[in-house]
Amino acid sequence: MSLTKTRLKGDSKCRVTFTVPSNRVDGVKTVFLAGEFNDWGVKDSKMKRNKNGSFSRSMVLPMGREYQYRYLLDGSCWINDEKADDYHHCDFANCDNSIVRV
């Protein structure tokens, strides 16, 4: 997994590209990106399957804070990002969430 961050010129926002590599999603049909930046909703957060089998999605996020997030595979399995900036325990789900800092 990876996070690619690009600060937008003349702005206080950052384009973050979230990528789940093909070896983590073998046989998976859909991957959704859910987190604080979209109220943990998956309706409009479907990730794009790339030619190499990975999934990715870019989001523009305000800088100066951190966001918790996770990936939802095929609507039933939640996974964390192995390359997240950090992790935070979530009492609600009794699990760790990935963190991205921008």
N, CA, C and O atoms as CSV, one atom per row, in Angstrom:
chain,resi,resn,atom,element,x,y,z
A,1,MET,N,N,0.853,-1.164,0.000
A,1,MET,CA,C,0.000,0.000,0.000
A,1,MET,C,C,0.888,1.213,0.000
A,1,MET,O,O,2.057,1.165,0.385
A,2,SER,N,N,0.307,2.292,-0.439
A,2,SER,CA,C,1.125,3.495,-0.422
A,2,SER,C,C,0.258,4.737,-0.363
A,2,SER,O,O,-0.920,4.730,-0.721
A,3,LEU,N,N,0.879,5.788,0.097
A,3,LEU,CA,C,0.298,7.123,0.117
A,3,LEU,C,C,1.231,8.027,-0.664
A,3,LEU,O,O,2.429,8.085,-0.386
A,4,THR,N,N,0.682,8.733,-1.640
A,4,THR,CA,C,1.460,9.721,-2.375
A,4,THR,C,C,0.825,11.072,-2.106
A,4,THR,O,O,-0.370,11.262,-2.330
A,5,LYS,N,N,1.636,12.020,-1.619
A,5,LYS,CA,C,1.120,13.343,-1.248
A,5,LYS,C,C,1.742,14.402,-2.130
A,5,LYS,O,O,2.960,14.437,-2.311
A,6,THR,N,N,0.900,15.272,-2.681
A,6,THR,CA,C,1.362,16.379,-3.511
A,6,THR,C,C,0.661,17.644,-3.053
A,6,THR,O,O,-0.559,17.764,-3.156
A,7,ARG,N,N,1.445,18.586,-2.544
A,7,ARG,CA,C,0.860,19.863,-2.119
A,7,ARG,C,C,0.440,20.635,-3.359
A,7,ARG,O,O,1.198,20.741,-4.324
A,8,LEU,N,N,-0.776,21.173,-3.326
A,8,LEU,CA,C,-1.284,21.930,-4.461
A,8,LEU,C,C,-0.695,23.337,-4.434
A,8,LEU,O,O,-0.680,23.994,-3.393
A,9,LYS,N,N,-0.219,23.782,-5.565
A,9,LYS,CA,C,0.461,25.074,-5.674
A,9,LYS,C,C,-0.469,26.216,-5.257
A,9,LYS,O,O,-1.612,26.315,-5.703
A,10,GLY,N,N,0.062,27.066,-4.392
A,10,GLY,CA,C,-0.674,28.254,-3.959
A,10,GLY,C,C,-1.913,27.948,-3.143
A,10,GLY,O,O,-2.819,28.777,-3.058
A,11,ASP,N,N,-1.965,26.783,-2.548
A,11,ASP,CA,C,-3.153,26.390,-1.804
A,11,ASP,C,C,-2.732,25.718,-0.503
A,11,ASP,O,O,-1.592,25.276,-0.365
A,12,SER,N,N,-3.639,25.647,0.427
A,12,SER,CA,C,-3.352,24.955,1.686
A,12,SER,C,C,-3.989,23.575,1.673
A,12,SER,O,O,-4.477,23.085,2.692
A,13,LYS,N,N,-3.973,22.956,0.490
A,13,LYS,CA,C,-4.542,21.625,0.333
A,13,LYS,C,C,-3.505,20.692,-0.271
A,13,LYS,O,O,-2.528,21.131,-0.878
A,14,CYS,N,N,-3.735,19.414,-0.096
A,14,CYS,CA,C,-2.817,18.392,-0.565
A,14,CYS,C,C,-3.604,17.295,-1.288
A,14,CYS,O,O,-4.642,16.846,-0.801
A,15,ARG,N,N,-3.106,16.868,-2.449
A,15,ARG,CA,C,-3.705,15.729,-3.148
A,15,ARG,C,C,-3.024,14.470,-2.613
A,15,ARG,O,O,-1.808,14.308,-2.713
A,16,VAL,N,N,-3.839,13.590,-2.045
A,16,VAL,CA,C,-3.328,12.333,-1.503
A,16,VAL,C,C,-3.873,11.200,-2.364
A,16,VAL,O,O,-5.082,11.076,-2.559
A,17,THR,N,N,-2.963,10.379,-2.873
A,17,THR,CA,C,-3.373,9.205,-3.631
A,17,THR,C,C,-3.153,7.981,-2.750
A,17,THR,O,O,-2.037,7.689,-2.318
A,18,PHE,N,N,-4.246,7.280,-2.500
A,18,PHE,CA,C,-4.254,6.069,-1.694
A,18,PHE,C,C,-4.189,4.889,-2.665
A,18,PHE,O,O,-4.968,4.830,-3.616
A,19,THR,N,N,-3.277,3.960,-2.437
A,19,THR,CA,C,-3.133,2.808,-3.327
A,19,THR,C,C,-3.066,1.516,-2.512
A,19,THR,O,O,-2.327,1.417,-1.533
A,20,VAL,N,N,-3.857,0.532,-2.940
A,20,VAL,CA,C,-3.817,-0.806,-2.365
A,20,VAL,C,C,-3.206,-1.713,-3.429
A,20,VAL,O,O,-3.790,-1.868,-4.501
A,21,PRO,N,N,-2.045,-2.319,-3.163
A,21,PRO,CA,C,-1.377,-3.127,-4.187
A,21,PRO,C,C,-2.133,-4.417,-4.501
A,21,PRO,O,O,-2.934,-4.905,-3.702
A,22,SER,N,N,-1.859,-4.940,-5.662
A,22,SER,CA,C,-2.570,-6.126,-6.147
A,22,SER,C,C,-2.402,-7.334,-5.224
A,22,SER,O,O,-3.322,-8.143,-5.105
A,23,ASN,N,N,-1.250,-7.471,-4.572
A,23,ASN,CA,C,-1.052,-8.643,-3.708
A,23,ASN,C,C,-1.925,-8.618,-2.453
A,23,ASN,O,O,-2.090,-9.650,-1.803
A,24,ARG,N,N,-2.483,-7.468,-2.104
A,24,ARG,CA,C,-3.398,-7.370,-0.953
A,24,ARG,C,C,-4.849,-7.566,-1.350
A,24,ARG,O,O,-5.706,-7.760,-0.488
A,25,VAL,N,N,-5.139,-7.518,-2.657
A,25,VAL,CA,C,-6.533,-7.573,-3.105
A,25,VAL,C,C,-6.758,-8.648,-4.167
A,25,VAL,O,O,-7.636,-8.514,-5.019
A,26,ASP,N,N,-5.968,-9.703,-4.110
A,26,ASP,CA,C,-6.123,-10.798,-5.066
A,26,ASP,C,C,-7.518,-11.405,-4.933
A,26,ASP,O,O,-7.897,-11.863,-3.855
A,27,GLY,N,N,-8.276,-11.409,-6.019
A,27,GLY,CA,C,-9.628,-11.954,-6.023
A,27,GLY,C,C,-10.698,-10.992,-5.552
A,27,GLY,O,O,-11.881,-11.330,-5.586
A,28,VAL,N,N,-10.319,-9.805,-5.114
A,28,VAL,CA,C,-11.272,-8.806,-4.631
A,28,VAL,C,C,-11.878,-8.064,-5.825
A,28,VAL,O,O,-11.171,-7.713,-6.770
A,29,LYS,N,N,-13.188,-7.829,-5.772
A,29,LYS,CA,C,-13.864,-7.141,-6.874
A,29,LYS,C,C,-13.997,-5.638,-6.651
A,29,LYS,O,O,-13.895,-4.864,-7.603
A,30,THR,N,N,-14.224,-5.210,-5.399
A,30,THR,CA,C,-14.389,-3.782,-5.114
A,30,THR,C,C,-13.605,-3.395,-3.862
A,30,THR,O,O,-13.499,-4.166,-2.908
A,31,VAL,N,N,-13.063,-2.187,-3.894
A,31,VAL,CA,C,-12.379,-1.616,-2.737
A,31,VAL,C,C,-12.925,-0.202,-2.556
A,31,VAL,O,O,-13.009,0.572,-3.509
A,32,PHE,N,N,-13.291,0.120,-1.328
A,32,PHE,CA,C,-13.778,1.450,-0.991
A,32,PHE,C,C,-12.823,2.079,0.009
A,32,PHE,O,O,-12.232,1.387,0.838
A,33,LEU,N,N,-12.677,3.397,-0.075
A,33,LEU,CA,C,-11.859,4.177,0.850
A,33,LEU,C,C,-12.796,4.936,1.771
A,33,LEU,O,O,-13.566,5.783,1.319
A,34,ALA,N,N,-12.733,4.635,3.062
A,34,ALA,CA,C,-13.613,5.295,4.025
A,34,ALA,C,C,-12.771,5.903,5.131
A,34,ALA,O,O,-11.788,5.315,5.582
A,35,GLY,N,N,-13.178,7.101,5.565
A,35,GLY,CA,C,-12.439,7.753,6.632
A,35,GLY,C,C,-13.117,9.013,7.114
A,35,GLY,O,O,-14.251,9.318,6.742
A,36,GLU,N,N,-12.396,9.738,7.950
A,36,GLU,CA,C,-12.940,10.980,8.500
A,36,GLU,C,C,-13.212,12.010,7.408
A,36,GLU,O,O,-14.090,12.860,7.564
A,37,PHE,N,N,-12.475,11.943,6.315
A,37,PHE,CA,C,-12.629,12.917,5.234
A,37,PHE,C,C,-13.920,12.726,4.447
A,37,PHE,O,O,-14.303,13.618,3.691
A,38,ASN,N,N,-14.605,11.593,4.600
A,38,ASN,CA,C,-15.885,11.384,3.922
A,38,ASN,C,C,-16.936,10.798,4.879
A,38,ASN,O,O,-17.834,10.068,4.459
A,39,ASP,N,N,-16.809,11.127,6.156
A,39,ASP,CA,C,-17.735,10.660,7.202
A,39,ASP,C,C,-17.879,9.137,7.221
A,39,ASP,O,O,-18.943,8.607,7.541
A,40,TRP,N,N,-16.802,8.449,6.876
A,40,TRP,CA,C,-16.748,6.997,6.872
A,40,TRP,C,C,-17.766,6.375,5.915
A,40,TRP,O,O,-18.150,5.215,6.068
A,41,GLY,N,N,-18.191,7.154,4.941
A,41,GLY,CA,C,-19.145,6.645,3.960
A,41,GLY,C,C,-18.458,5.924,2.821
A,41,GLY,O,O,-17.347,6.280,2.426
A,42,VAL,N,N,-19.117,4.919,2.299
A,42,VAL,CA,C,-18.543,4.184,1.172
A,42,VAL,C,C,-19.347,4.375,-0.107
A,42,VAL,O,O,-18.946,3.890,-1.164
A,43,LYS,N,N,-20.464,5.068,-0.028
A,43,LYS,CA,C,-21.328,5.240,-1.203
A,43,LYS,C,C,-20.575,5.850,-2.386
A,43,LYS,O,O,-20.687,5.356,-3.508
A,44,ASP,N,N,-19.825,6.898,-2.152
A,44,ASP,CA,C,-19.116,7.594,-3.224
A,44,ASP,C,C,-17.604,7.464,-3.108
A,44,ASP,O,O,-16.878,8.350,-3.557
A,45,SER,N,N,-17.114,6.376,-2.514
A,45,SER,CA,C,-15.675,6.272,-2.279
A,45,SER,C,C,-15.049,5.034,-2.923
A,45,SER,O,O,-14.035,4.524,-2.448
A,46,LYS,N,N,-15.659,4.562,-3.998
A,46,LYS,CA,C,-15.126,3.380,-4.673
A,46,LYS,C,C,-13.775,3.710,-5.304
A,46,LYS,O,O,-13.603,4.756,-5.930
A,47,MET,N,N,-12.827,2.800,-5.127
A,47,MET,CA,C,-11.491,2.994,-5.683
A,47,MET,C,C,-11.431,2.392,-7.087
A,47,MET,O,O,-12.174,1.466,-7.412
A,48,LYS,N,N,-10.547,2.926,-7.900
A,48,LYS,CA,C,-10.403,2.492,-9.289
A,48,LYS,C,C,-9.417,1.331,-9.373
A,48,LYS,O,O,-8.334,1.370,-8.788
A,49,ARG,N,N,-9.819,0.291,-10.121
A,49,ARG,CA,C,-8.896,-0.829,-10.360
A,49,ARG,C,C,-7.951,-0.413,-11.488
A,49,ARG,O,O,-8.388,0.029,-12.551
A,50,ASN,N,N,-6.662,-0.560,-11.238
A,50,ASN,CA,C,-5.641,-0.223,-12.227
A,50,ASN,C,C,-5.277,-1.457,-13.048
A,50,ASN,O,O,-5.596,-2.581,-12.660
A,51,LYS,N,N,-4.616,-1.249,-14.171
A,51,LYS,CA,C,-4.239,-2.348,-15.062
A,51,LYS,C,C,-3.381,-3.399,-14.369
A,51,LYS,O,O,-3.443,-4.577,-14.720
A,52,ASN,N,N,-2.586,-2.986,-13.393
A,52,ASN,CA,C,-1.704,-3.927,-12.686
A,52,ASN,C,C,-2.412,-4.677,-11.552
A,52,ASN,O,O,-1.780,-5.453,-10.835
A,53,GLY,N,N,-3.728,-4.446,-11.388
A,53,GLY,CA,C,-4.500,-5.146,-10.367
A,53,GLY,C,C,-4.623,-4.408,-9.054
A,53,GLY,O,O,-5.390,-4.820,-8.183
A,54,SER,N,N,-3.880,-3.318,-8.892
A,54,SER,CA,C,-3.993,-2.513,-7.676
A,54,SER,C,C,-5.255,-1.645,-7.760
A,54,SER,O,O,-5.880,-1.541,-8.815
A,55,PHE,N,N,-5.614,-1.033,-6.645
A,55,PHE,CA,C,-6.727,-0.095,-6.600
A,55,PHE,C,C,-6.186,1.238,-6.097
A,55,PHE,O,O,-5.306,1.263,-5.236
A,56,SER,N,N,-6.705,2.356,-6.630
A,56,SER,CA,C,-6.253,3.662,-6.158
A,56,SER,C,C,-7.386,4.676,-6.219
A,56,SER,O,O,-8.375,4.510,-6.932
A,57,ARG,N,N,-7.194,5.729,-5.440
A,57,ARG,CA,C,-8.138,6.856,-5.421
A,57,ARG,C,C,-7.398,8.062,-4.868
A,57,ARG,O,O,-6.658,7.958,-3.889
A,58,SER,N,N,-7.606,9.206,-5.505
A,58,SER,CA,C,-7.008,10.457,-5.034
A,58,SER,C,C,-8.075,11.325,-4.393
A,58,SER,O,O,-9.230,11.349,-4.818
A,59,MET,N,N,-7.650,12.041,-3.353
A,59,MET,CA,C,-8.531,12.987,-2.672
A,59,MET,C,C,-7.740,14.244,-2.371
A,59,MET,O,O,-6.542,14.181,-2.093
A,60,VAL,N,N,-8.406,15.379,-2.427
A,60,VAL,CA,C,-7.797,16.647,-2.046
A,60,VAL,C,C,-8.249,16.945,-0.616
A,60,VAL,O,O,-9.442,17.049,-0.333
A,61,LEU,N,N,-7.260,17.079,0.279
A,61,LEU,CA,C,-7.544,17.259,1.699
A,61,LEU,C,C,-6.912,18.547,2.217
A,61,LEU,O,O,-5.804,18.897,1.810
A,62,PRO,N,N,-7.606,19.260,3.114
A,62,PRO,CA,C,-7.005,20.424,3.755
A,62,PRO,C,C,-5.773,20.009,4.559
A,62,PRO,O,O,-5.777,18.978,5.231
A,63,MET,N,N,-4.732,20.814,4.483
A,63,MET,CA,C,-3.479,20.510,5.180
A,63,MET,C,C,-3.544,20.944,6.638
A,63,MET,O,O,-4.409,21.719,7.048
A,64,GLY,N,N,-2.601,20.418,7.398
A,64,GLY,CA,C,-2.474,20.817,8.792
A,64,GLY,C,C,-3.215,19.930,9.766
A,64,GLY,O,O,-3.450,20.323,10.909
A,65,ARG,N,N,-3.587,18.738,9.329
A,65,ARG,CA,C,-4.260,17.830,10.257
A,65,ARG,C,C,-4.019,16.384,9.847
A,65,ARG,O,O,-3.369,16.110,8.838
A,66,GLU,N,N,-4.550,15.475,10.637
A,66,GLU,CA,C,-4.459,14.060,10.295
A,66,GLU,C,C,-5.867,13.492,10.172
A,66,GLU,O,O,-6.814,13.996,10.776
A,67,TYR,N,N,-5.983,12.436,9.379
A,67,TYR,CA,C,-7.270,11.807,9.104
A,67,TYR,C,C,-7.158,10.300,9.327
A,67,TYR,O,O,-6.185,9.674,8.904
A,68,GLN,N,N,-8.155,9.725,9.991
A,68,GLN,CA,C,-8.228,8.283,10.138
A,68,GLN,C,C,-8.951,7.712,8.924
A,68,GLN,O,O,-9.863,8.337,8.382
A,69,TYR,N,N,-8.532,6.513,8.502
A,69,TYR,CA,C,-9.171,5.879,7.349
A,69,TYR,C,C,-8.904,4.381,7.351
A,69,TYR,O,O,-8.035,3.894,8.075
A,70,ARG,N,N,-9.661,3.653,6.530
A,70,ARG,CA,C,-9.477,2.213,6.300
A,70,ARG,C,C,-9.994,1.882,4.912
A,70,ARG,O,O,-10.669,2.689,4.274
A,71,TYR,N,N,-9.666,0.686,4.458
A,71,TYR,CA,C,-10.154,0.192,3.175
A,71,TYR,C,C,-11.189,-0.903,3.431
A,71,TYR,O,O,-11.018,-1.732,4.325
A,72,LEU,N,N,-12.267,-0.899,2.636
A,72,LEU,CA,C,-13.307,-1.915,2.740
A,72,LEU,C,C,-13.291,-2.760,1.470
A,72,LEU,O,O,-13.528,-2.252,0.374
A,73,LEU,N,N,-13.009,-4.055,1.627
A,73,LEU,CA,C,-12.908,-4.966,0.489
A,73,LEU,C,C,-14.216,-5.730,0.319
A,73,LEU,O,O,-14.717,-6.358,1.251
A,74,ASP,N,N,-14.751,-5.661,-0.889
A,74,ASP,CA,C,-15.981,-6.383,-1.248
A,74,ASP,C,C,-17.118,-6.187,-0.245
A,74,ASP,O,O,-17.959,-7.069,-0.073
A,75,GLY,N,N,-17.138,-5.048,0.405
A,75,GLY,CA,C,-18.237,-4.713,1.307
A,75,GLY,C,C,-18.263,-5.479,2.612
A,75,GLY,O,O,-19.233,-5.380,3.364
A,76,SER,N,N,-17.199,-6.256,2.904
A,76,SER,CA,C,-17.271,-7.048,4.124
A,76,SER,C,C,-15.983,-7.130,4.943
A,76,SER,O,O,-16.039,-7.479,6.122
A,77,CYS,N,N,-14.851,-6.826,4.368
A,77,CYS,CA,C,-13.582,-6.988,5.070
A,77,CYS,C,C,-12.833,-5.651,5.146
A,77,CYS,O,O,-12.483,-5.074,4.117
A,78,TRP,N,N,-12.592,-5.167,6.360
A,78,TRP,CA,C,-11.862,-3.920,6.563
A,78,TRP,C,C,-10.376,-4.220,6.738
A,78,TRP,O,O,-10.002,-5.137,7.469
A,79,ILE,N,N,-9.529,-3.437,6.057
A,79,ILE,CA,C,-8.078,-3.580,6.244
A,79,ILE,C,C,-7.454,-2.208,6.433
A,79,ILE,O,O,-8.004,-1.186,6.023
A,80,ASN,N,N,-6.290,-2.221,7.067
A,80,ASN,CA,C,-5.515,-1.002,7.246
A,80,ASN,C,C,-4.468,-0.867,6.154
A,80,ASN,O,O,-4.185,-1.814,5.421
A,81,ASP,N,N,-3.911,0.304,6.060
A,81,ASP,CA,C,-2.850,0.601,5.112
A,81,ASP,C,C,-1.515,0.280,5.779
A,81,ASP,O,O,-1.183,0.856,6.815
A,82,GLU,N,N,-0.757,-0.631,5.193
A,82,GLU,CA,C,0.537,-1.020,5.759
A,82,GLU,C,C,1.542,0.126,5.754
A,82,GLU,O,O,2.514,0.098,6.508
A,83,LYS,N,N,1.319,1.127,4.916
A,83,LYS,CA,C,2.253,2.252,4.802
A,83,LYS,C,C,1.655,3.548,5.350
A,83,LYS,O,O,2.080,4.640,4.972
A,84,ALA,N,N,0.684,3.428,6.227
A,84,ALA,CA,C,0.064,4.616,6.818
A,84,ALA,C,C,1.100,5.408,7.618
A,84,ALA,O,O,2.121,4.865,8.041
A,85,ASP,N,N,0.825,6.686,7.815
A,85,ASP,CA,C,1.724,7.520,8.602
A,85,ASP,C,C,1.731,7.110,10.071
A,85,ASP,O,O,2.727,7.295,10.772
A,86,ASP,N,N,0.625,6.558,10.526
A,86,ASP,CA,C,0.502,6.136,11.926
A,86,ASP,C,C,-0.791,5.334,12.051
A,86,ASP,O,O,-1.489,5.110,11.061
A,87,TYR,N,N,-1.105,4.905,13.272
A,87,TYR,CA,C,-2.332,4.158,13.538
A,87,TYR,C,C,-2.929,4.679,14.835
A,87,TYR,O,O,-2.213,5.142,15.723
A,88,HIS,N,N,-4.250,4.598,14.931
A,88,HIS,CA,C,-4.952,5.078,16.108
A,88,HIS,C,C,-6.024,4.053,16.481
A,88,HIS,O,O,-6.801,3.616,15.631
A,89,HIS,N,N,-6.057,3.674,17.765
A,89,HIS,CA,C,-7.064,2.709,18.205
A,89,HIS,C,C,-8.437,3.373,18.228
A,89,HIS,O,O,-8.591,4.492,18.719
A,90,CYS,N,N,-9.419,2.678,17.699
A,90,CYS,CA,C,-10.804,3.148,17.664
A,90,CYS,C,C,-11.632,2.268,18.596
A,90,CYS,O,O,-11.809,1.079,18.331
A,91,ASP,N,N,-12.135,2.839,19.670
A,91,ASP,CA,C,-12.938,2.076,20.622
A,91,ASP,C,C,-14.254,1.609,20.002
A,91,ASP,O,O,-14.740,0.528,20.333
A,92,PHE,N,N,-14.832,2.404,19.112
A,92,PHE,CA,C,-16.116,2.068,18.483
A,92,PHE,C,C,-16.042,0.722,17.761
A,92,PHE,O,O,-16.924,-0.122,17.920
A,93,ALA,N,N,-14.993,0.527,16.973
A,93,ALA,CA,C,-14.857,-0.710,16.205
A,93,ALA,C,C,-13.905,-1.708,16.869
A,93,ALA,O,O,-13.744,-2.832,16.393
A,94,ASN,N,N,-13.277,-1.288,17.971
A,94,ASN,CA,C,-12.285,-2.102,18.675
A,94,ASN,C,C,-11.180,-2.590,17.720
A,94,ASN,O,O,-10.864,-3.778,17.660
A,95,CYS,N,N,-10.618,-1.648,16.993
A,95,CYS,CA,C,-9.542,-1.954,16.046
A,95,CYS,C,C,-8.686,-0.701,15.867
A,95,CYS,O,O,-9.014,0.365,16.387
A,96,ASP,N,N,-7.606,-0.840,15.142
A,96,ASP,CA,C,-6.784,0.315,14.800
A,96,ASP,C,C,-7.220,0.857,13.440
A,96,ASP,O,O,-7.582,0.102,12.538
A,97,ASN,N,N,-7.176,2.174,13.318
A,97,ASN,CA,C,-7.413,2.829,12.033
A,97,ASN,C,C,-6.091,3.378,11.524
A,97,ASN,O,O,-5.216,3.756,12.303
A,98,SER,N,N,-5.962,3.416,10.213
A,98,SER,CA,C,-4.790,4.043,9.598
A,98,SER,C,C,-4.898,5.545,9.741
A,98,SER,O,O,-5.998,6.089,9.845
A,99,ILE,N,N,-3.749,6.220,9.746
A,99,ILE,CA,C,-3.703,7.684,9.834
A,99,ILE,C,C,-2.888,8.213,8.642
A,99,ILE,O,O,-1.827,7.681,8.316
A,100,VAL,N,N,-3.402,9.266,8.003
A,100,VAL,CA,C,-2.645,10.011,7.022
A,100,VAL,C,C,-2.504,11.439,7.547
A,100,VAL,O,O,-3.488,12.050,7.963
A,101,ARG,N,N,-1.284,11.966,7.529
A,101,ARG,CA,C,-1.020,13.347,7.959
A,101,ARG,C,C,-0.721,14.196,6.739
A,101,ARG,O,O,0.116,13.848,5.906
A,102,VAL,N,N,-1.418,15.310,6.651
A,102,VAL,CA,C,-1.163,16.237,5.532
A,102,VAL,C,C,-0.886,17.620,6.060
A,102,VAL,O,O,-0.647,18.543,5.281
